[in-house]
Amino acid sequence: MAVLEVCNIQKSFAKTVVLKGIDFSMEQGEVLSIIGSSGSGKTTLLRCLNFLETPQQGKIIVNGAELLDASNPVSLSDAAIRRNRLHFGLVFQQFNLFPQYTVKGNVMLAEQLLAKEKIKKEGAYAGHTDYRQALAAIDEKANKLLEEVGLLDKKDSYPCQLSGGQQQRVAIARALAMEPEILCFDEPTSALDPELTGEVLRVIRELKESGRTMIIVTHEIEFARDVSDTVMFMDEGVVAEMGPPSQVIENPQNHRTQEFLSRFNER
C-alpha cells in the first residue's frame, strides 16, 4: 500500500491557476525530488500537502486513510487540518526557528504543547506526574535528534548564534520530532552558501539511508539525481515528466524538461 496518494490536486489564487491536477503516489522509504522553474507550482504543492493551503479540488490519502477530500467540507475543519498536519513535516527555505528559544527548545516546543493539551483534556494539571514524564521523554528524544543532525553540542545555543547550515539542521530535527510519515523540504539549501549547503545535504542523505520517506523541492540537480528514487519535473502547474533520475535527468523525454535541464548543463 502506498504511504501517500495525491489525486487531482488543483489550486488557484483568485484567477491564477497554480496547480492544474497533480497526481502521484509514493511508497514507504521513497525519496521524491521535485524540480522545475520558479512559478511552476512546486512550493504550492508542498503547502497543500502540509495543509498550509487548501486546494479547490483533489484528495490526499496517507497510509490508506483519506485526509482530504476537497469536495467534503468535513475534511476541511480546523480540527481535521491540525490532525492532518501531523502526518507531514516541513522544512522551510528560511529555517523559521523561534529566536527566543534555544536549539533544544525549538526541537521540543511542538511536542510540549501537544503533551500539555492532552493532559488538560484529561482533566489533569501541568504539574501532574504524567506531564512530567512526558516532558522527560520529549527531552530525551530532542537530545537524540540533535545528535542525529550533529548539533547536540549546540543544544543550549540560540538560533542567532548558529550558522545558516546549523539553523537548517535544527529545523530538520524539529520536523523529525513529530515523527511524520512524510518529511518535506522546500528548497532547503537555497539560503545557504556552497559550504553550508554540503552539510545540510549530508544530513538529508543520512535520512535517506535510515529509510525516511521524503519529498524534496530542490534546484540542486546533481543532488536530486544522487539521492532520489523518483524525480518529478513540474511545468506551469502540471507534472510534465516523472520517473527515475536515470530517465528524467539523464534522458528526459519531454521537451520542456530538456529545455529546463539544458540551462543547468550550461552553467
LUMKOLTI-158811 format. One record per residue (C-alpha): x, y, z. Coordinates in Angstrom, 3 decimals. Last residue first. Layout:
N
        X        Y        Z
        X        Y        Z
...
//
This chain:
267
        X        Y        Z
   26.359   26.633  -16.061
   25.288   25.322  -19.491
   24.164   21.992  -18.048
   21.758   23.824  -15.757
   20.083   25.632  -18.670
   19.897   22.360  -20.588
   17.897   20.879  -17.708
   14.969   23.252  -18.252
   14.941   22.879  -22.034
   15.007   19.077  -21.830
   12.245   19.034  -19.237
   10.168   21.284  -21.504
   10.831   18.934  -24.449
    9.532   15.917  -22.509
   11.609   12.760  -22.981
   14.362   13.377  -20.457
   17.413   11.080  -20.627
   19.802   11.911  -17.770
   17.513   13.922  -15.525
   14.074   12.362  -16.086
   15.174    8.894  -17.146
   18.174    7.989  -14.994
   16.589   10.011  -12.195
   13.665    7.544  -12.050
   10.296    8.766  -13.329
    8.113   11.816  -13.738
    7.553   14.267  -16.576
    5.343   17.286  -17.219
    3.554   17.128  -13.872
    1.290   20.157  -14.193
    1.152   23.640  -12.700
    3.118   25.527  -15.336
    5.916   22.948  -15.505
    6.732   20.371  -12.863
    9.503   17.806  -13.250
    9.140   14.914  -10.822
   12.164   12.803   -9.898
   11.879    9.355   -8.314
   14.248    7.255   -6.202
   16.161   10.373   -5.376
   19.512   10.879   -3.628
   22.036   11.050   -6.494
   19.990   12.641   -9.273
   18.376   15.135   -6.896
   21.844   16.058   -5.580
   23.065   16.666   -9.106
   20.025   18.818   -9.844
   20.284   21.007   -6.740
   17.302   23.268   -7.500
   15.222   21.418   -4.929
   11.735   20.546   -3.753
   12.364   17.430   -1.693
    9.653   14.927   -0.751
   10.841   12.365    1.779
   10.035    8.925    3.195
   12.754    8.132    5.724
   14.596    4.818    5.357
   17.690    5.457    7.508
   19.824    5.804    4.375
   17.502    8.541    3.143
   17.912   10.408    6.432
   21.697   10.125    6.051
   21.467   11.694    2.596
   19.369   14.530    4.058
   22.019   15.143    6.724
   24.762   15.260    4.079
   22.684   17.738    2.048
   22.610   20.085    5.039
   26.398   19.934    5.484
   27.030   20.495    1.772
   24.804   23.558    1.538
   26.876   25.202    4.279
   29.979   25.099    2.057
   28.064   26.180   -1.065
   26.401   29.249    0.546
   22.961   28.809    2.067
   19.536   30.393    1.505
   18.538   27.996   -1.294
   19.681   24.912    0.638
   16.374   23.519    1.931
   14.458   24.343   -1.281
   11.167   23.298    0.352
   11.812   20.035    2.185
    9.070   17.583    3.125
    9.219   14.667    5.570
    6.472   12.066    5.199
    5.226    9.733    7.929
    5.844   12.440   10.494
    7.583   11.623   13.785
    6.760   14.968   15.464
   10.419   15.406   16.414
   11.534   14.938   12.799
   10.406   18.450   11.843
   12.344   19.949   14.761
   15.451   17.944   13.834
   15.234   19.292   10.273
   14.841   22.857   11.541
   17.898   22.348   13.746
   19.803   21.241   10.635
   18.640   24.396    8.877
   19.942   26.514   11.738
   23.315   24.747   11.554
   23.570   25.439    7.846
   22.700   29.089    8.365
   25.380   29.426   11.023
   24.361   29.437   14.661
   24.474   32.037   17.452
   21.317   33.803   16.258
   19.451   30.477   16.595
   20.162   30.320   20.345
   22.645   27.930   21.945
   21.764   25.418   24.664
   21.579   22.408   22.313
   24.725   23.380   20.398
   26.814   20.353   21.470
   23.952   18.097   20.369
   24.246   19.518   16.858
   25.291   16.653   14.584
   21.923   16.026   12.894
   21.436   12.695   14.671
   22.825   14.111   17.934
   20.167   16.807   17.781
   17.563   14.099   17.244
   18.797   12.047   20.191
   18.837   15.055   22.526
   15.337   16.043   21.443
   14.104   12.498   22.155
   15.431   12.643   25.708
   13.745   15.991   26.358
   10.463   14.730   24.935
   10.623   11.661   27.216
   11.289   13.851   30.269
    8.449   16.180   29.266
    6.044   13.240   29.026
    7.073   12.044   32.476
    6.433   15.484   33.913
    3.029   15.565   32.215
    2.080   12.127   33.519
    3.123   13.127   37.054
    0.779   16.128   37.077
    2.345   19.572   37.372
    0.546   20.780   34.246
   -2.772   19.834   35.828
   -5.045   16.960   34.888
   -8.534   16.967   33.399
   -7.847   14.554   30.545
   -8.163   17.390   28.076
   -5.540   19.304   30.056
   -3.115   16.383   29.841
   -3.527   16.200   26.063
   -3.043   19.944   25.616
    0.140   19.877   27.705
    1.508   16.968   25.680
    0.688   18.736   22.412
    2.404   21.928   23.554
    5.496   20.027   24.672
    5.614   18.141   21.383
    5.581   21.390   19.412
    8.265   23.031   21.568
   10.880   20.276   21.860
   13.017   20.989   18.776
   12.864   24.758   19.258
   13.705   24.414   22.940
   16.728   22.275   22.089
   18.132   24.998   19.846
   17.281   27.610   22.439
   14.054   29.568   22.281
   13.559   33.326   21.777
   14.656   33.193   18.122
   11.871   30.770   17.101
   13.211   28.947   14.049
   11.693   29.675   10.645
   14.574   27.948    8.739
   14.337   30.284    5.700
   13.783   27.664    2.995
   11.274   25.697    5.073
   11.461   22.166    6.476
    8.004   20.601    6.555
    6.948   17.508    8.498
    3.837   15.673    7.386
    1.413   13.299    9.104
    0.962   15.752   11.985
   -0.538   18.267    9.561
   -3.610   16.070    9.270
   -4.562   16.493   12.904
   -4.439   20.292   12.692
   -6.424   20.195    9.419
   -9.086   17.978   10.954
   -9.511   20.320   13.933
   -9.785   23.377   11.682
  -12.457   21.697    9.555
  -11.555   20.909    5.935
  -12.354   17.173    5.946
  -15.928   17.973    6.993
  -16.369   20.283    3.978
  -16.144   17.325    1.528
  -15.317   18.360   -2.068
  -11.689   18.955   -1.126
  -11.364   15.352    0.013
   -8.529   15.438    2.484
   -7.033   13.046    4.987
   -8.270    9.848    3.352
   -6.658    6.992    5.247
   -4.923    4.331    3.125
   -1.468    5.000    4.553
   -1.848    8.708    3.752
   -4.500    9.878    1.252
   -4.757   13.412   -0.132
   -7.690   14.168   -2.426
   -8.447   16.764   -5.069
  -10.145   20.044   -5.846
  -10.133   23.608   -4.530
   -6.830   23.043   -2.739
   -6.386   24.382    0.802
   -3.019   25.899    1.654
   -0.946   25.294    4.778
   -2.329   21.760    4.879
    1.138   20.183    4.583
    0.299   18.586    1.232
   -1.167   21.886    0.026
    1.995   23.739    1.091
    4.147   21.219   -0.754
    2.073   21.687   -3.927
    2.300   25.469   -3.601
    6.082   25.154   -3.307
    6.372   23.237   -6.584
    3.794   25.209   -8.582
    5.773   26.030  -11.749
    6.367   29.613  -10.615
   10.134   29.261  -10.422
   11.300   26.617  -12.873
   11.129   22.912  -12.176
   12.333   20.148   -9.886
   10.538   17.890   -7.415
   12.599   15.194   -5.714
   10.833   12.085   -4.421
   12.600    9.866   -1.894
   10.886    6.547   -1.181
   11.047    4.958    2.271
    7.401    3.861    2.236
    5.963    4.091   -1.281
    4.820    7.231   -3.035
    1.872    8.228   -5.228
    1.263   10.856   -7.894
   -1.457   13.050   -9.385
   -1.494   16.846   -9.737
   -4.476   18.486  -11.448
   -3.871   22.030  -12.649
   -1.904   23.569   -9.791
   -1.253   27.339   -9.952
   -4.425   28.664  -11.630
   -4.437   32.454  -11.292
   -7.932   33.928  -11.232
   -8.013   34.414   -7.436
   -5.271   32.067   -6.194
   -5.952   28.663   -7.702
   -5.196   25.122   -6.572
   -5.985   21.740   -8.101
   -4.894   18.405   -6.653
   -6.115   15.589   -8.892
   -5.194   12.691   -6.587
   -2.208   12.548   -4.259
   -1.559    9.142   -2.716
    0.980    8.766    0.071
    2.234    5.706    2.009
    1.271    3.464   -0.908
    0.000    0.000    0.000
//
